[in-house]
Amino acid sequence: MPSSQEACATVARGRARPWHARPARIAPVTRLASHFVLYVADQARSRDFFVAVLQQAPQLDVPGMTEFALAGGGVLGLMPEQGIRALLGERLPDPAQARGTPRAELYLVVADPDAHHRRALAAGAAELSPPALRRWGHRAAYSLDPDGHVLAFAADDASRSGADDDDTAESPATPSADGRAGMGGSPSDSGRGQSS
C-alpha cells in the first residue's frame, strides 16, 4: 500500500487519484420518507386495528395497500400477504407460512405508551409485556398485533404517563415453550439504545 506521500505524487503526475481526492457526486436534496410495510392476512381487519390503536384515519386505503402517517415523516403500510406474492412471485417464501413467528417489530415512540398499549389490547392484540421502564431509558409495552407482528409503544422515562412506582422495574424474562428467554424486555433489546 503506498504511503500518503506516494499517493499524492501519483496524483500530481496525473495518474490515479485516491478516493478522497475525487470530486463527490452529490444527489439533489429530496424529502425522504421511510415506509414500513407489514404483510397482513386481512387488510380490512388490520386497517381497523391500527385505526383504533393510532386513533387516526389512514392516508391511503385502496385494495392492496393501506398507509398511516407516522411521526417524523414515516409511513406504516399494510399489504395483504397475497399482494406481495403477486408482486414478487416465487422469489420469496409465502409470508403466510411464517404466521405465528415474529416477523417484525414496530417500535413507536409516542406521548402516552400506556394508552396506546391499552387500545391495542382492546382492539385484539395479545400482551407480551406490560408497560415498564426498560434499561435503555424508555417506558415501553409490548404486544402482538392480529398478524403476529411485535408492537412496542414507548416514551422517554421523563415523558411517561400513567406509571406506578411498582411498574418501573424491568420485567423478568420468562422462558417460552422452547426454553428461550421470553419477553421480559424487548425481543431485540440487546442493542436498543446503544447508539443514542
RAFEN-V9440 format. One record per run of one state. SS is the DSSP state (H for helix, E for strand, C for the rest). FROM is the first residue (numbers start at 0). TO is the last residue. Records with the same first field share a line. If there is no record, write none. Layout:
SS->FROM-TO  FROM-TO
This chain:
C->0-2  12-17  21-33  40-41  54-58  62-63  69-69  73-73  91-93  98-103  109-111  122-124  133-136  144-148  159-163  167-173  175-179  181-195
H->3-11  18-20  42-53  70-72  80-90  94-97  112-121  156-158  164-166
E->34-39  59-61  64-68  74-79  104-108  125-132  137-143  149-155  174-174  180-180
